[in-house]
């Protein structure tokens, strides 16, 4: 009986080990984007709404920059329109279409350029003021082009 060995029960083939599936974790905290940090300084908006001296200074600075842009546009327009009578008296000797050319082809496009410059400048002043007044956490991420 010693020469006869009992058959061993066959062991099932071992399957290759699969890595354990990752453990699921549940995060219960407040998402990062919703956390609010207190501002490092008092926003300028509160200074303006509370009508403090600093708020009045901010508003005065905006008004001054808008006035400067308006006076610059007015000066350019006065220079343009003021030179037209001089041009008409000089061209009286050579009567012809010079007056119409000066009014139709020269004056209006230049007036349009002056108006366009003024609007762009006024919008830039307001955007700068809004950037100063807004809380950095609420500020839009859109950047305007330097110009």
Steps between C-alpha positions, in 0.01 A plus 500: 500500500789720535565481131153602431447862582170638548409754242512847633193705456558750226520854618319754292727711287578829661355794316726795444460747781299806404597818672249597764246753383565850631320590813228757462529802720224741576598862546261687719675835525408826331629522141799725462331744265227581749722585792512870563799662653451833667653776287841621607369857484162664495378499141473842342135431420412517869698823529290651223166372627576621853600839353832520680776741408689225320188406302452863400861508385443193280192655339676834454790324326257330259324828429833676444619237253167513312517882493855485365390268219199720422705819491757333275228395255339844517835668433566279199150567366536877555831493316343315209189716474694821574728450203212455254412873471867579439504237227183644344639857491822380339314302239263784409740608224485156344130436519433138452424179680769556767241593763298187430809284504609652830158447658406164351826316461722649768293630790259214565753217500722702736198568725427128499860423602481756782171349622641146479808603699281664765273196541798265524667724757182535707447121501860446605459749786187319618667158471796622705264641762296179509820298543593722791159477665427128448596244759773278346296187579208633295701647214444339161798318356472674164805713429472800274762574241753766574474782256 
